[in-house]
Amino acid sequence: RVAYVNGRYLPHADAGVHIEDRGFQFSDGVYEVVAIADGRPVDLTGHIVRLARSLRELRIAMPMPERALRLVMREVVRRNAVSNGILYIQVNRGVHRRDHPFPPAHVAPSLIMTARPTPGVSARVMEEGTAVVTVPDRRWARRDIKSVSLLPNVLAKQAAREAGAWEAWQVDGDGFVTEGSSTNAWIVTPDGTLVTRPTGDDILAGITRAALIDLARREGIPVEERAFTVEEAKRAREAFNSSTTLPTVPVVRIDDTPVANGAPGSVTVRLHDLYEAHTV
Ligand code: PDD
C-alpha cells in the first residue's frame, strides 16, 4: 500500500507526519472519506465542494488547485489498486512549532491521502439489521465542518460497541437525535415518510444523505427534513443510518426497544438498492 504525504508517495508502513504537524498537535484540520466503486470515486464533486467549504470556514488554504487534487486522488486509488473501498483525504494547517495562533502565511497546509479496499454492507447486516444506542451529543457547535477533531465521536462509537451496538445516535439537549457518531440518522414514520434532520450547524451535511434524499424524491417516497426525537424513532416503522462507507445500514433496535417488528424495513432496502444502482 501507498500513501500520499505532502507531495510524496510513500510506502504506507513508513508514511508519517512531522511531530509539529498541526493535525497531530491541535486536530487543526479537516477530512473527507470518498467511496470508490469499480475503481471510480462516488459523488466526488460533492466531497470536493464540502472539503473546500470546511477549509474556508476554518481559514485553511486549499492545498492545491482542484484539478491537481483530483489527479492526486485518482493516483492514490490507482497505486493502491482499489476497486471497491475508500479514499481518505486530510488537509490541515501545516507544520510549525507548537503555538495556538495560526502559523505565518508561508506555512503550507499539509495534505495526506490513503486508500484501501472495504467490504461494503454485508448481506447479513441487510437481513438482520443493527442496534443503536443513544448518547448525549457532547460535540462542539460547528458539526457542519468535517473536522478531524473526533474525540466525542470516538467515545460515542466505543460506547455503542461496548453495548453490542453498531452505532451511537447522539441526542441534543431537547431529546432530538442529531446524527450517528459517523453517520446520518433516518427514520420512516408509520405513514411511510422518510425523515432526517435538516442540515445546519448541528450535523454534518452527509453526501450520502443528499444522494438518498434525491433518490427517494425521484422514486416518489415522501421526504421530510426535520428533527425527530428518540421517542418518535422508537415508534417508527423503520430506521437506518447513512454514510459514504456504508450507504444504508438498517437499524432494528434503539437502546432496548425493537423498531417495528425488529427486521429491516422495505424503504431502507429499496433505498439501498437504488443507491447501489446510483454508484455504477
Ligand atoms: N463519516 N455524520 C458524521 C458525524 C460523519 O462523520 C459522517 C461521515 C456522516 C456521513 O457523511 P457522508 O455521507 O458524507 O459520508 C455523517 C465518515 C465516513 C468517517 O468519519 O469515516
py3Dmol code that shows the C-alpha trace and the ligand (Angstrom):
import py3Dmol

protein = """\
ATOM      1  CA  ARG A   1       0.000   0.000   0.000  1.00  0.00           C
ATOM      2  CA  VAL A   2       0.977   3.580  -0.762  1.00  0.00           C
ATOM      3  CA  ALA A   3       0.139   6.848   0.993  1.00  0.00           C
ATOM      4  CA  TYR A   4       0.403  10.386  -0.324  1.00  0.00           C
ATOM      5  CA  VAL A   5       2.055  12.738   2.189  1.00  0.00           C
ATOM      6  CA  ASN A   6       2.791  16.351   1.248  1.00  0.00           C
ATOM      7  CA  GLY A   7       3.855  15.773  -2.335  1.00  0.00           C
ATOM      8  CA  ARG A   8       5.329  12.278  -1.987  1.00  0.00           C
ATOM      9  CA  TYR A   9       4.022   8.771  -2.491  1.00  0.00           C
ATOM     10  CA  LEU A  10       5.397   6.679   0.375  1.00  0.00           C
ATOM     11  CA  PRO A  11       5.062   3.040   1.399  1.00  0.00           C
ATOM     12  CA  HIS A  12       2.083   3.032   3.777  1.00  0.00           C
ATOM     13  CA  ALA A  13       4.083   1.435   6.597  1.00  0.00           C
ATOM     14  CA  ASP A  14       6.636   4.280   6.584  1.00  0.00           C
ATOM     15  CA  ALA A  15       4.265   7.183   5.889  1.00  0.00           C
ATOM     16  CA  GLY A  16       4.311   9.604   8.805  1.00  0.00           C
ATOM     17  CA  VAL A  17       3.752  13.267   9.564  1.00  0.00           C
ATOM     18  CA  HIS A  18       6.088  15.556  11.467  1.00  0.00           C
ATOM     19  CA  ILE A  19       5.537  15.785  15.235  1.00  0.00           C
ATOM     20  CA  GLU A  20       4.844  19.524  14.791  1.00  0.00           C
ATOM     21  CA  ASP A  21       2.063  18.880  12.274  1.00  0.00           C
ATOM     22  CA  ARG A  22      -0.969  20.852  13.435  1.00  0.00           C
ATOM     23  CA  GLY A  23      -3.259  17.973  12.612  1.00  0.00           C
ATOM     24  CA  PHE A  24      -1.336  15.926  15.171  1.00  0.00           C
ATOM     25  CA  GLN A  25      -0.833  18.755  17.707  1.00  0.00           C
ATOM     26  CA  PHE A  26      -4.232  20.516  17.608  1.00  0.00           C
ATOM     27  CA  SER A  27      -6.618  18.492  15.377  1.00  0.00           C
ATOM     28  CA  ASP A  28      -6.385  21.703  13.352  1.00  0.00           C
ATOM     29  CA  GLY A  29      -7.644  20.233  10.107  1.00  0.00           C
ATOM     30  CA  VAL A  30     -10.444  18.653   8.124  1.00  0.00           C
ATOM     31  CA  TYR A  31     -11.010  15.440   6.194  1.00  0.00           C
ATOM     32  CA  GLU A  32     -13.125  13.633   3.651  1.00  0.00           C
ATOM     33  CA  VAL A  33     -13.900   9.963   3.069  1.00  0.00           C
ATOM     34  CA  VAL A  34     -14.849   9.175  -0.533  1.00  0.00           C
ATOM     35  CA  ALA A  35     -16.270   5.818  -1.610  1.00  0.00           C
ATOM     36  CA  ILE A  36     -14.611   4.022  -4.522  1.00  0.00           C
ATOM     37  CA  ALA A  37     -16.922   1.795  -6.575  1.00  0.00           C
ATOM     38  CA  ASP A  38     -15.483  -0.160  -9.510  1.00  0.00           C
ATOM     39  CA  GLY A  39     -12.336   1.953  -9.300  1.00  0.00           C
ATOM     40  CA  ARG A  40     -14.198   5.251  -9.551  1.00  0.00           C
ATOM     41  CA  PRO A  41     -14.931   7.816  -6.821  1.00  0.00           C
ATOM     42  CA  VAL A  42     -18.620   8.196  -5.916  1.00  0.00           C
ATOM     43  CA  ASP A  43     -20.096  11.754  -5.738  1.00  0.00           C
ATOM     44  CA  LEU A  44     -16.570  13.196  -5.890  1.00  0.00           C
ATOM     45  CA  THR A  45     -17.689  16.734  -6.695  1.00  0.00           C
ATOM     46  CA  GLY A  46     -19.877  16.812  -3.587  1.00  0.00           C
ATOM     47  CA  HIS A  47     -16.917  15.762  -1.444  1.00  0.00           C
ATOM     48  CA  ILE A  48     -14.616  18.361  -3.012  1.00  0.00           C
ATOM     49  CA  VAL A  49     -17.202  21.112  -2.519  1.00  0.00           C
ATOM     50  CA  ARG A  50     -17.630  20.100   1.142  1.00  0.00           C
ATOM     51  CA  LEU A  51     -13.841  19.932   1.644  1.00  0.00           C
ATOM     52  CA  ALA A  52     -13.431  23.426   0.198  1.00  0.00           C
ATOM     53  CA  ARG A  53     -16.227  24.695   2.459  1.00  0.00           C
ATOM     54  CA  SER A  54     -14.750  23.097   5.612  1.00  0.00           C
ATOM     55  CA  LEU A  55     -11.378  24.676   4.769  1.00  0.00           C
ATOM     56  CA  ARG A  56     -12.914  28.078   4.094  1.00  0.00           C
ATOM     57  CA  GLU A  57     -14.795  28.017   7.406  1.00  0.00           C
ATOM     58  CA  LEU A  58     -11.502  27.363   9.246  1.00  0.00           C
ATOM     59  CA  ARG A  59      -9.452  29.718   7.041  1.00  0.00           C
ATOM     60  CA  ILE A  60      -7.079  26.954   5.906  1.00  0.00           C
ATOM     61  CA  ALA A  61      -5.853  27.338   2.316  1.00  0.00           C
ATOM     62  CA  MET A  62      -6.828  24.758  -0.318  1.00  0.00           C
ATOM     63  CA  PRO A  63      -3.554  22.768  -0.618  1.00  0.00           C
ATOM     64  CA  MET A  64      -3.579  22.732  -4.427  1.00  0.00           C
ATOM     65  CA  PRO A  65      -5.929  23.655  -7.272  1.00  0.00           C
ATOM     66  CA  GLU A  66      -8.976  21.392  -7.598  1.00  0.00           C
ATOM     67  CA  ARG A  67      -7.765  19.796 -10.840  1.00  0.00           C
ATOM     68  CA  ALA A  68      -4.439  18.814  -9.273  1.00  0.00           C
ATOM     69  CA  LEU A  69      -6.258  17.476  -6.229  1.00  0.00           C
ATOM     70  CA  ARG A  70      -8.419  15.277  -8.446  1.00  0.00           C
ATOM     71  CA  LEU A  71      -5.275  13.938 -10.174  1.00  0.00           C
ATOM     72  CA  VAL A  72      -3.624  13.019  -6.864  1.00  0.00           C
ATOM     73  CA  MET A  73      -6.855  11.353  -5.686  1.00  0.00           C
ATOM     74  CA  ARG A  74      -7.004   9.254  -8.825  1.00  0.00           C
ATOM     75  CA  GLU A  75      -3.312   8.365  -8.497  1.00  0.00           C
ATOM     76  CA  VAL A  76      -3.693   7.228  -4.866  1.00  0.00           C
ATOM     77  CA  VAL A  77      -6.615   4.991  -5.830  1.00  0.00           C
ATOM     78  CA  ARG A  78      -4.673   3.619  -8.803  1.00  0.00           C
ATOM     79  CA  ARG A  79      -1.443   2.965  -6.901  1.00  0.00           C
ATOM     80  CA  ASN A  80      -3.376   1.058  -4.243  1.00  0.00           C
ATOM     81  CA  ALA A  81      -5.352  -0.884  -6.867  1.00  0.00           C
ATOM     82  CA  VAL A  82      -8.609  -0.198  -5.013  1.00  0.00           C
ATOM     83  CA  SER A  83     -11.687  -1.191  -6.953  1.00  0.00           C
ATOM     84  CA  ASN A  84     -14.172  -1.084  -4.057  1.00  0.00           C
ATOM     85  CA  GLY A  85     -13.160   0.791  -0.956  1.00  0.00           C
ATOM     86  CA  ILE A  86     -12.497   4.234   0.444  1.00  0.00           C
ATOM     87  CA  LEU A  87     -10.200   7.169  -0.202  1.00  0.00           C
ATOM     88  CA  TYR A  88      -9.240   9.234   2.879  1.00  0.00           C
ATOM     89  CA  ILE A  89      -8.101  12.845   2.482  1.00  0.00           C
ATOM     90  CA  GLN A  90      -6.866  15.081   5.275  1.00  0.00           C
ATOM     91  CA  VAL A  91      -5.901  18.734   4.969  1.00  0.00           C
ATOM     92  CA  ASN A  92      -4.587  20.597   7.991  1.00  0.00           C
ATOM     93  CA  ARG A  93      -2.914  23.889   8.838  1.00  0.00           C
ATOM     94  CA  GLY A  94       0.586  22.525   8.269  1.00  0.00           C
ATOM     95  CA  VAL A  95       3.816  22.042  10.186  1.00  0.00           C
ATOM     96  CA  HIS A  96       5.035  24.750  12.544  1.00  0.00           C
ATOM     97  CA  ARG A  97       6.381  24.853  16.119  1.00  0.00           C
ATOM     98  CA  ARG A  98       3.514  24.327  18.557  1.00  0.00           C
ATOM     99  CA  ASP A  99       1.754  27.641  19.198  1.00  0.00           C
ATOM    100  CA  HIS A 100      -2.010  28.177  19.237  1.00  0.00           C
ATOM    101  CA  PRO A 101      -2.448  31.084  16.776  1.00  0.00           C
ATOM    102  CA  PHE A 102      -2.348  30.370  13.046  1.00  0.00           C
ATOM    103  CA  PRO A 103       1.209  29.887  11.735  1.00  0.00           C
ATOM    104  CA  PRO A 104       2.709  32.524   9.377  1.00  0.00           C
ATOM    105  CA  ALA A 105       1.199  32.713   5.896  1.00  0.00           C
ATOM    106  CA  HIS A 106       4.217  30.995   4.260  1.00  0.00           C
ATOM    107  CA  VAL A 107       3.481  27.720   6.106  1.00  0.00           C
ATOM    108  CA  ALA A 108       1.781  25.427   3.578  1.00  0.00           C
ATOM    109  CA  PRO A 109      -1.176  23.269   4.586  1.00  0.00           C
ATOM    110  CA  SER A 110      -0.495  19.522   4.951  1.00  0.00           C
ATOM    111  CA  LEU A 111      -2.215  17.131   2.538  1.00  0.00           C
ATOM    112  CA  ILE A 112      -2.437  13.421   3.290  1.00  0.00           C
ATOM    113  CA  MET A 113      -4.280  10.700   1.358  1.00  0.00           C
ATOM    114  CA  THR A 114      -4.703   6.956   1.771  1.00  0.00           C
ATOM    115  CA  ALA A 115      -6.906   4.412   0.002  1.00  0.00           C
ATOM    116  CA  ARG A 116      -7.922   0.896   0.949  1.00  0.00           C
ATOM    117  CA  PRO A 117     -10.448  -1.742  -0.043  1.00  0.00           C
ATOM    118  CA  THR A 118     -13.519  -2.115   2.206  1.00  0.00           C
ATOM    119  CA  PRO A 119     -16.165  -4.858   2.183  1.00  0.00           C
ATOM    120  CA  GLY A 120     -19.368  -2.740   1.947  1.00  0.00           C
ATOM    121  CA  VAL A 121     -22.643  -3.628   3.672  1.00  0.00           C
ATOM    122  CA  SER A 122     -22.768  -7.370   4.328  1.00  0.00           C
ATOM    123  CA  ALA A 123     -25.791  -9.419   3.287  1.00  0.00           C
ATOM    124  CA  ARG A 124     -26.166 -10.389   6.942  1.00  0.00           C
ATOM    125  CA  VAL A 125     -26.465  -6.747   8.062  1.00  0.00           C
ATOM    126  CA  MET A 126     -29.062  -6.095   5.342  1.00  0.00           C
ATOM    127  CA  GLU A 127     -31.046  -9.141   6.526  1.00  0.00           C
ATOM    128  CA  GLU A 128     -30.703  -8.803  10.288  1.00  0.00           C
ATOM    129  CA  GLY A 129     -30.119  -5.072  10.817  1.00  0.00           C
ATOM    130  CA  THR A 130     -28.157  -3.448  13.616  1.00  0.00           C
ATOM    131  CA  ALA A 131     -28.719  -1.912  17.029  1.00  0.00           C
ATOM    132  CA  VAL A 132     -28.066   1.684  18.042  1.00  0.00           C
ATOM    133  CA  VAL A 133     -27.646   3.170  21.499  1.00  0.00           C
ATOM    134  CA  THR A 134     -28.427   6.784  22.338  1.00  0.00           C
ATOM    135  CA  VAL A 135     -25.841   9.063  23.962  1.00  0.00           C
ATOM    136  CA  PRO A 136     -25.800  12.788  24.763  1.00  0.00           C
ATOM    137  CA  ASP A 137     -24.326  14.861  21.931  1.00  0.00           C
ATOM    138  CA  ARG A 138     -21.197  16.314  23.535  1.00  0.00           C
ATOM    139  CA  ARG A 139     -19.600  17.792  20.413  1.00  0.00           C
ATOM    140  CA  TRP A 140     -18.813  21.425  19.611  1.00  0.00           C
ATOM    141  CA  ALA A 141     -21.300  23.741  17.936  1.00  0.00           C
ATOM    142  CA  ARG A 142     -19.909  23.520  14.348  1.00  0.00           C
ATOM    143  CA  ARG A 143     -20.631  19.931  13.371  1.00  0.00           C
ATOM    144  CA  ASP A 144     -21.162  21.060   9.775  1.00  0.00           C
ATOM    145  CA  ILE A 145     -17.359  21.340   9.469  1.00  0.00           C
ATOM    146  CA  LYS A 146     -15.806  17.926   8.806  1.00  0.00           C
ATOM    147  CA  SER A 147     -13.113  18.440  11.433  1.00  0.00           C
ATOM    148  CA  VAL A 148     -10.565  15.746  12.301  1.00  0.00           C
ATOM    149  CA  SER A 149     -11.300  16.543  15.943  1.00  0.00           C
ATOM    150  CA  LEU A 150     -13.418  13.453  16.615  1.00  0.00           C
ATOM    151  CA  LEU A 151     -12.967  12.663  20.305  1.00  0.00           C
ATOM    152  CA  PRO A 152     -16.703  12.734  21.218  1.00  0.00           C
ATOM    153  CA  ASN A 153     -17.460  10.651  18.120  1.00  0.00           C
ATOM    154  CA  VAL A 154     -14.807   8.094  19.124  1.00  0.00           C
ATOM    155  CA  LEU A 155     -16.225   7.863  22.659  1.00  0.00           C
ATOM    156  CA  ALA A 156     -19.779   7.549  21.318  1.00  0.00           C
ATOM    157  CA  LYS A 157     -18.821   4.757  18.881  1.00  0.00           C
ATOM    158  CA  GLN A 158     -16.930   2.921  21.618  1.00  0.00           C
ATOM    159  CA  ALA A 159     -19.970   3.177  23.919  1.00  0.00           C
ATOM    160  CA  ALA A 160     -22.015   1.600  21.117  1.00  0.00           C
ATOM    161  CA  ARG A 161     -19.532  -1.241  20.628  1.00  0.00           C
ATOM    162  CA  GLU A 162     -19.389  -1.959  24.361  1.00  0.00           C
ATOM    163  CA  ALA A 163     -23.191  -2.161  24.398  1.00  0.00           C
ATOM    164  CA  GLY A 164     -23.138  -4.619  21.485  1.00  0.00           C
ATOM    165  CA  ALA A 165     -24.480  -1.977  19.075  1.00  0.00           C
ATOM    166  CA  TRP A 166     -23.160  -0.775  15.712  1.00  0.00           C
ATOM    167  CA  GLU A 167     -23.765   2.944  16.045  1.00  0.00           C
ATOM    168  CA  ALA A 168     -24.483   5.568  18.695  1.00  0.00           C
ATOM    169  CA  TRP A 169     -27.170   8.145  17.992  1.00  0.00           C
ATOM    170  CA  GLN A 170     -26.182  11.443  19.559  1.00  0.00           C
ATOM    171  CA  VAL A 171     -29.044  13.339  21.185  1.00  0.00           C
ATOM    172  CA  ASP A 172     -29.310  17.112  21.710  1.00  0.00           C
ATOM    173  CA  GLY A 173     -30.487  18.789  24.927  1.00  0.00           C
ATOM    174  CA  ASP A 174     -34.155  18.695  23.798  1.00  0.00           C
ATOM    175  CA  GLY A 175     -34.253  14.946  23.143  1.00  0.00           C
ATOM    176  CA  PHE A 176     -33.837  15.195  19.361  1.00  0.00           C
ATOM    177  CA  VAL A 177     -31.402  12.922  17.534  1.00  0.00           C
ATOM    178  CA  THR A 178     -28.650  14.907  15.802  1.00  0.00           C
ATOM    179  CA  GLU A 179     -26.808  12.093  13.968  1.00  0.00           C
ATOM    180  CA  GLY A 180     -24.708   8.974  14.491  1.00  0.00           C
ATOM    181  CA  SER A 181     -21.043   9.114  15.503  1.00  0.00           C
ATOM    182  CA  SER A 182     -20.002   8.655  11.851  1.00  0.00           C
ATOM    183  CA  THR A 183     -23.361   8.504  10.053  1.00  0.00           C
ATOM    184  CA  ASN A 184     -26.570  10.463   9.449  1.00  0.00           C
ATOM    185  CA  ALA A 185     -29.696   9.131  11.187  1.00  0.00           C
ATOM    186  CA  TRP A 186     -33.026   8.402   9.475  1.00  0.00           C
ATOM    187  CA  ILE A 187     -36.476   7.071  10.285  1.00  0.00           C
ATOM    188  CA  VAL A 188     -39.546   6.104   8.257  1.00  0.00           C
ATOM    189  CA  THR A 189     -42.742   7.193  10.015  1.00  0.00           C
ATOM    190  CA  PRO A 190     -45.793   4.878  10.364  1.00  0.00           C
ATOM    191  CA  ASP A 191     -47.346   6.675   7.339  1.00  0.00           C
ATOM    192  CA  GLY A 192     -44.272   5.986   5.188  1.00  0.00           C
ATOM    193  CA  THR A 193     -42.497   9.372   5.264  1.00  0.00           C
ATOM    194  CA  LEU A 194     -38.718   9.394   5.237  1.00  0.00           C
ATOM    195  CA  VAL A 195     -37.410  11.764   7.935  1.00  0.00           C
ATOM    196  CA  THR A 196     -33.899  13.072   8.571  1.00  0.00           C
ATOM    197  CA  ARG A 197     -32.599  16.141  10.399  1.00  0.00           C
ATOM    198  CA  PRO A 198     -32.154  19.278   8.271  1.00  0.00           C
ATOM    199  CA  THR A 199     -28.607  20.448   7.566  1.00  0.00           C
ATOM    200  CA  GLY A 200     -27.246  23.339   9.632  1.00  0.00           C
ATOM    201  CA  ASP A 201     -24.596  23.715  12.335  1.00  0.00           C
ATOM    202  CA  ASP A 202     -25.907  20.690  14.289  1.00  0.00           C
ATOM    203  CA  ILE A 203     -24.948  17.907  11.854  1.00  0.00           C
ATOM    204  CA  LEU A 204     -22.614  17.086   9.017  1.00  0.00           C
ATOM    205  CA  ALA A 205     -24.274  17.557   5.636  1.00  0.00           C
ATOM    206  CA  GLY A 206     -23.711  13.961   4.511  1.00  0.00           C
ATOM    207  CA  ILE A 207     -23.032  13.446   0.823  1.00  0.00           C
ATOM    208  CA  THR A 208     -24.858  10.097   1.043  1.00  0.00           C
ATOM    209  CA  ARG A 209     -27.710  11.875   2.856  1.00  0.00           C
ATOM    210  CA  ALA A 210     -28.122  14.283  -0.078  1.00  0.00           C
ATOM    211  CA  ALA A 211     -27.961  11.442  -2.621  1.00  0.00           C
ATOM    212  CA  LEU A 212     -30.581   9.398  -0.724  1.00  0.00           C
ATOM    213  CA  ILE A 213     -32.963  12.375  -0.449  1.00  0.00           C
ATOM    214  CA  ASP A 214     -32.637  12.875  -4.184  1.00  0.00           C
ATOM    215  CA  LEU A 215     -33.185   9.188  -4.985  1.00  0.00           C
ATOM    216  CA  ALA A 216     -36.188   8.975  -2.638  1.00  0.00           C
ATOM    217  CA  ARG A 217     -37.853  12.058  -4.122  1.00  0.00           C
ATOM    218  CA  ARG A 218     -37.372  10.725  -7.644  1.00  0.00           C
ATOM    219  CA  GLU A 219     -38.945   7.467  -6.512  1.00  0.00           C
ATOM    220  CA  GLY A 220     -41.970   9.312  -5.112  1.00  0.00           C
ATOM    221  CA  ILE A 221     -41.136   8.483  -1.481  1.00  0.00           C
ATOM    222  CA  PRO A 222     -42.227  11.453   0.694  1.00  0.00           C
ATOM    223  CA  VAL A 223     -39.250  13.090   2.452  1.00  0.00           C
ATOM    224  CA  GLU A 224     -39.335  15.487   5.388  1.00  0.00           C
ATOM    225  CA  GLU A 225     -36.190  17.245   6.580  1.00  0.00           C
ATOM    226  CA  ARG A 226     -36.961  17.795  10.267  1.00  0.00           C
ATOM    227  CA  ALA A 227     -35.567  16.746  13.613  1.00  0.00           C
ATOM    228  CA  PHE A 228     -37.052  13.668  15.337  1.00  0.00           C
ATOM    229  CA  THR A 229     -36.901  12.600  18.977  1.00  0.00           C
ATOM    230  CA  VAL A 230     -35.639   9.291  20.324  1.00  0.00           C
ATOM    231  CA  GLU A 231     -39.260   8.595  21.361  1.00  0.00           C
ATOM    232  CA  GLU A 232     -40.540   9.125  17.814  1.00  0.00           C
ATOM    233  CA  ALA A 233     -37.770   6.902  16.428  1.00  0.00           C
ATOM    234  CA  LYS A 234     -38.749   4.090  18.799  1.00  0.00           C
ATOM    235  CA  ARG A 235     -42.300   4.227  17.403  1.00  0.00           C
ATOM    236  CA  ALA A 236     -41.108   4.465  13.773  1.00  0.00           C
ATOM    237  CA  ARG A 237     -41.785   1.884  11.084  1.00  0.00           C
ATOM    238  CA  GLU A 238     -38.120   1.795  10.028  1.00  0.00           C
ATOM    239  CA  ALA A 239     -34.799   3.351  10.932  1.00  0.00           C
ATOM    240  CA  PHE A 240     -31.355   3.362   9.340  1.00  0.00           C
ATOM    241  CA  ASN A 241     -28.001   5.138   9.148  1.00  0.00           C
ATOM    242  CA  SER A 242     -26.194   6.511   6.110  1.00  0.00           C
ATOM    243  CA  SER A 243     -22.565   7.270   5.292  1.00  0.00           C
ATOM    244  CA  THR A 244     -20.089   7.042   2.467  1.00  0.00           C
ATOM    245  CA  THR A 245     -18.578   3.874   3.918  1.00  0.00           C
ATOM    246  CA  LEU A 246     -21.910   2.050   4.312  1.00  0.00           C
ATOM    247  CA  PRO A 247     -24.729   3.872   2.485  1.00  0.00           C
ATOM    248  CA  THR A 248     -27.746   2.365   4.269  1.00  0.00           C
ATOM    249  CA  VAL A 249     -27.423   0.315   7.429  1.00  0.00           C
ATOM    250  CA  PRO A 250     -30.803  -0.859   8.801  1.00  0.00           C
ATOM    251  CA  VAL A 251     -31.460  -0.126  12.492  1.00  0.00           C
ATOM    252  CA  VAL A 252     -33.731  -2.661  14.180  1.00  0.00           C
ATOM    253  CA  ARG A 253     -33.206  -1.783  17.846  1.00  0.00           C
ATOM    254  CA  ILE A 254     -32.831   1.583  19.607  1.00  0.00           C
ATOM    255  CA  ASP A 255     -31.480   1.114  23.145  1.00  0.00           C
ATOM    256  CA  ASP A 256     -33.719  -1.730  24.348  1.00  0.00           C
ATOM    257  CA  THR A 257     -36.672  -1.072  22.049  1.00  0.00           C
ATOM    258  CA  PRO A 258     -37.163  -3.015  18.803  1.00  0.00           C
ATOM    259  CA  VAL A 259     -38.078  -0.873  15.783  1.00  0.00           C
ATOM    260  CA  ALA A 260     -41.436  -2.154  14.442  1.00  0.00           C
ATOM    261  CA  ASN A 261     -41.147  -5.958  14.121  1.00  0.00           C
ATOM    262  CA  GLY A 262     -37.362  -5.882  14.635  1.00  0.00           C
ATOM    263  CA  ALA A 263     -36.438  -6.564  11.000  1.00  0.00           C
ATOM    264  CA  PRO A 264     -35.018  -4.193   8.339  1.00  0.00           C
ATOM    265  CA  GLY A 265     -37.754  -2.223   6.588  1.00  0.00           C
ATOM    266  CA  SER A 266     -38.749  -2.186   2.936  1.00  0.00           C
ATOM    267  CA  VAL A 267     -37.994   1.517   2.327  1.00  0.00           C
ATOM    268  CA  THR A 268     -34.474   1.019   3.727  1.00  0.00           C
ATOM    269  CA  VAL A 269     -33.868  -1.968   1.452  1.00  0.00           C
ATOM    270  CA  ARG A 270     -35.328  -0.075  -1.526  1.00  0.00           C
ATOM    271  CA  LEU A 271     -33.040   2.903  -0.889  1.00  0.00           C
ATOM    272  CA  HIS A 272     -30.087   0.554  -0.539  1.00  0.00           C
ATOM    273  CA  ASP A 273     -30.819  -0.932  -3.976  1.00  0.00           C
ATOM    274  CA  LEU A 274     -31.388   2.499  -5.549  1.00  0.00           C
ATOM    275  CA  TYR A 275     -28.109   3.738  -4.096  1.00  0.00           C
ATOM    276  CA  GLU A 276     -26.208   0.716  -5.406  1.00  0.00           C
ATOM    277  CA  ALA A 277     -27.576   1.453  -8.877  1.00  0.00           C
ATOM    278  CA  HIS A 278     -26.612   5.124  -8.477  1.00  0.00           C
ATOM    279  CA  THR A 279     -22.923   4.286  -7.899  1.00  0.00           C
ATOM    280  CA  VAL A 280     -22.443   2.199 -11.070  1.00  0.00           C
TER     281      VAL A 280
END
"""
ligand_1 = """\
21
PDD
N -18.168 9.903 8.365
N -22.136 12.428 10.187
C -20.891 12.286 10.680
C -20.595 12.797 12.045
C -19.898 11.675 9.890
O -18.657 11.549 10.364
C -20.234 11.180 8.597
C -19.223 10.530 7.699
C -21.557 11.337 8.141
C -21.990 10.875 6.783
O -21.471 11.700 5.764
P -21.172 11.151 4.305
O -22.445 10.567 3.768
O -20.738 12.328 3.535
O -20.101 10.107 4.447
C -22.469 11.978 8.964
C -17.046 9.354 7.610
C -17.441 8.282 6.665
C -15.960 8.945 8.593
O -15.788 9.679 9.561
O -15.287 7.936 8.384
"""
view = py3Dmol.view(width=600, height=400)
view.addModel(protein, "pdb")
view.setStyle({"model": 0}, {"cartoon": {"style": "trace"}})
view.addModel(ligand_1, "xyz")
view.setStyle({"model": 1}, {"stick": {}})
view.zoomTo()
view.show()
